[in-house]
Amino acid sequence: MMATERINDESAVKKQYATAANLNTRISIHDKYSTNKTGFGNWIFSHYEIEQGMKVLELGCGNGDMWEGRGQLIRSCALLVLSDFSEGMVETTRANVGVYDNAEYRVIDIQDIPYEDGSFDVVIANMMLYHVPDIDRGLREVRRVLRESGKFYCATYGEHGIVEYLAGLLGRYGVADKVNKAFTLQNGSEILGRHFPHVERLDYKDSLAVTNVDDMVDYIYSLSSMTSLSGVPREEIREVLSRNMRDGVLSVPKEYGMFIADFR
């Protein structure tokens, strides 16, 4: 990636995640219409091995919703650091999760983590590694601050999910599958394998069964990859989606999962 392209990409990401508004729009459609009722966040958490007295660092915590209602787990940690590169997201997380004596909220860039070697038992980076300009630098930092007995958890999407489906429906409007594929379920094992000797991939089976296409329209306009639709009337997009409903349901494929990396 050219330097100017990297700067532009970073600027777009910062703008997109400056507040939680767009992120909340995308989260809400998953909450309302996902066919797997476990919930992606609950599923991710079910794979965490966080024991009493551990030190945990989350990078890219977003709005912190995954930690809401988990006070017992938070208090069991010797230290929990919830961080994001966006100050707005960090403040939203602080408001959502609350104050704990052992919890810190910090603005952190994964490429320059301000902690000593081997500081954490668990490092988490969900749905964010594809945004990192120099992913190998970021993963070197993760490995550096992770103890030899520690684990790194990172969730991501696949290359054959929602955006690929929408691009197929809205291609005549100039919409293309421009999903950032810097770190996906398809290439994540190889990338992580450059830094960790053991990598496990886990897949989350799910889809969307959308009954109100207005919610899907909101979702579409929240995506930075859909900028070509800025001049297209929402009603026109709504009609396209409505024509693809069957028995009152728009079925949208999803492809999500996570990796667990360690030193064993």
C-alpha positions in Angstrom: 0.0 0.0 0.0 1.3 3.4 -1.0 1.9 5.9 1.9 -0.8 8.3 0.7 -3.3 5.4 0.4 -2.4 4.2 3.9 -3.0 7.7 5.3 -6.3 8.0 3.5 -7.4 4.6 4.7 -6.4 5.5 8.3 -8.3 8.8 8.0 -11.4 7.0 6.7 -11.3 4.5 9.5 -10.9 7.2 12.2 -13.8 9.1 10.7 -16.0 6.0 10.6 -15.2 5.0 14.2 -14.9 8.5 15.7 -18.3 7.9 17.5 -20.3 4.7 18.0 -23.2 5.7 15.7 -22.2 3.7 12.6 -21.0 0.8 14.7 -24.2 0.7 16.7 -26.2 0.6 13.5 -24.3 -2.4 12.3 -24.5 -4.2 15.7 -28.3 -3.6 15.9 -29.1 -5.5 12.7 -27.1 -8.5 13.9 -28.9 -8.4 17.3 -32.4 -8.2 15.6 -32.0 -10.6 12.7 -29.2 -13.2 13.3 -30.5 -16.7 13.0 -27.9 -18.0 15.5 -29.4 -16.8 18.8 -26.2 -17.5 20.8 -24.9 -14.1 19.7 -21.5 -13.6 18.2 -20.2 -11.8 21.3 -21.4 -14.5 23.6 -19.9 -17.1 21.4 -16.5 -15.3 21.3 -16.6 -15.0 25.1 -17.3 -18.7 25.5 -13.9 -19.4 24.1 -11.9 -17.1 26.3 -9.9 -18.7 29.0 -9.7 -15.9 31.6 -8.8 -17.2 35.0 -8.7 -15.5 38.4 -5.8 -13.1 38.7 -5.0 -12.8 35.0 -4.0 -9.6 33.2 -6.1 -8.9 30.1 -5.6 -6.4 27.3 -8.3 -5.7 24.7 -7.2 -3.8 21.6 -10.0 -2.2 19.5 -12.7 -2.6 22.2 -15.2 -0.6 20.1 -18.2 0.4 22.3 -17.4 -2.2 25.0 -20.8 -3.9 24.7 -19.2 -7.3 25.0 -18.1 -6.5 28.6 -21.4 -5.2 29.8 -23.0 -7.3 32.5 -19.7 -9.2 33.1 -18.8 -7.5 36.3 -17.9 -10.8 38.0 -15.4 -11.7 35.3 -13.9 -8.1 35.3 -13.4 -8.2 39.0 -11.7 -11.5 38.8 -8.9 -10.0 36.7 -5.8 -8.6 38.2 -5.9 -6.0 35.5 -8.3 -5.4 32.5 -7.2 -2.8 30.0 -9.9 -1.9 27.4 -8.4 0.2 24.7 -9.1 1.6 21.2 -7.3 3.9 18.8 -10.4 6.1 18.9 -10.8 8.3 21.9 -14.6 8.5 21.2 -14.8 4.7 21.4 -12.8 4.6 24.6 -15.2 7.1 26.3 -18.2 5.2 25.1 -16.8 2.0 26.5 -16.1 3.7 29.8 -19.7 4.8 30.0 -21.1 1.4 29.0 -18.9 -0.8 31.2 -18.4 1.4 34.2 -15.7 2.0 36.8 -13.8 -0.8 38.4 -10.7 -0.6 40.6 -8.8 -3.0 38.3 -10.0 -1.7 34.9 -8.3 0.9 32.8 -9.6 2.7 29.6 -6.9 3.8 27.3 -6.3 5.1 23.7 -3.7 2.6 22.3 -2.4 1.9 18.8 -1.7 -1.9 18.4 1.4 -1.0 16.5 2.9 0.7 19.6 1.5 -0.9 22.8 2.8 1.0 25.8 3.4 -2.0 28.1 6.5 -4.0 29.0 7.3 -7.4 27.5 5.2 -10.2 28.9 2.7 -8.0 30.7 -0.5 -9.9 29.8 -1.9 -13.4 30.1 -4.6 -12.6 27.5 -4.7 -10.2 24.5 -7.8 -9.7 22.5 -8.2 -7.9 19.1 -11.7 -8.5 17.6 -12.8 -7.2 14.3 -10.0 -4.8 13.9 -6.8 -6.4 12.6 -7.8 -5.7 9.0 -7.6 -2.0 9.8 -4.0 -2.1 11.0 -1.7 -0.3 8.5 1.3 -2.6 9.4 -0.3 -5.8 10.6 3.0 -7.6 11.2 4.2 -4.8 13.3 1.0 -4.9 15.3 1.3 -8.7 15.8 4.9 -8.4 16.9 3.7 -6.0 19.6 1.0 -8.4 20.6 3.5 -11.2 20.9 5.9 -9.0 22.8 3.4 -8.0 25.6 1.9 -11.5 25.8 3.4 -14.0 28.3 4.8 -17.3 27.0 1.8 -19.1 28.6 -0.7 -16.5 27.2 -3.3 -16.6 24.4 -4.2 -14.2 21.7 -7.9 -14.1 20.6 -8.9 -12.3 17.4 -12.3 -12.5 15.7 -12.8 -11.5 12.1 -15.1 -11.9 9.1 -14.8 -14.1 6.0 -14.7 -13.1 2.4 -18.1 -14.5 1.4 -20.5 -12.8 3.7 -22.8 -9.8 3.8 -20.9 -7.3 1.6 -20.3 -9.9 -1.2 -24.1 -10.6 -1.2 -25.0 -6.9 -1.2 -22.5 -6.2 -4.0 -24.3 -8.8 -6.1 -27.6 -7.1 -5.5 -26.5 -3.5 -6.0 -23.8 -4.0 -8.7 -25.6 -1.7 -11.2 -25.3 1.2 -8.8 -21.5 0.8 -8.8 -21.4 -1.2 -5.6 -18.5 -3.6 -5.5 -17.1 -6.0 -2.9 -14.5 -3.6 -1.5 -14.3 -5.3 1.9 -10.9 -4.9 3.4 -9.3 -8.4 3.1 -6.1 -7.6 4.9 -7.1 -10.1 7.7 -9.9 -12.6 7.1 -10.9 -16.1 8.0 -9.3 -17.2 4.7 -5.8 -15.7 5.3 -5.7 -15.2 9.0 -4.0 -18.5 9.9 -1.2 -17.7 7.5 -0.7 -14.2 8.9 -0.8 -15.2 12.5 1.4 -18.2 11.8 4.2 -15.7 11.0 4.2 -14.8 14.7 2.7 -17.7 16.6 3.6 -21.4 16.4 0.1 -22.6 17.1 -3.1 -21.1 15.5 -6.6 -22.5 15.7 -9.6 -21.3 13.5 -13.1 -21.5 14.8 -16.2 -20.7 12.6 -19.5 -19.2 13.8 -22.4 -20.5 11.8 -25.0 -17.7 11.2 -27.0 -15.7 8.7 -29.5 -12.8 8.7 -33.2 -13.2 8.3 -34.3 -9.6 7.7 -38.0 -8.8 7.9 -37.8 -5.0 7.8 -35.7 -3.9 4.8 -35.5 -0.3 6.2 -33.1 -1.7 8.8 -31.0 -3.2 6.0 -31.0 0.1 4.2 -29.7 1.8 7.4 -27.0 -0.9 7.6 -25.9 -0.4 4.0 -25.6 3.4 4.4 -23.5 2.9 7.6 -20.8 1.1 5.6 -17.8 3.1 4.3 -17.5 0.6 1.4 -21.0 1.8 0.1 -20.0 5.4 -0.7 -21.0 4.9 -4.3 -24.6 4.9 -3.1 -24.4 8.5 -1.6 -26.4 9.9 -4.6 -28.9 7.0 -4.8 -32.3 7.5 -3.2 -32.9 5.3 -0.2 -36.3 4.2 -1.6 -34.6 2.8 -4.7 -32.3 0.6 -2.6 -35.3 -0.4 -0.5 -37.1 -1.6 -3.6 -34.1 -3.7 -4.8 -34.0 -5.4 -1.4 -37.8 -5.9 -1.3 -37.7 -7.7 -4.6 -35.3 -10.2 -3.2 -37.4 -11.1 -0.2 -39.0 -14.5 -0.1 -42.1 -15.0 2.2 -41.4 -11.7 3.8 -37.7 -12.5 4.6 -34.5 -11.2 3.1 -31.9 -14.0 3.7 -28.4 -12.6 3.9 -25.3 -14.9 4.4 -22.8 -14.2 7.1 -19.3 -15.5 7.6 -17.7 -14.8 10.9 -15.3 -16.6 13.2 -12.2 -16.3 15.3 -8.6 -17.4 15.8 -6.8 -18.5 19.0 -3.0 -18.2 18.8 -0.5 -19.2 21.4 3.1 -20.4 21.8 2.6 -24.2 22.5 
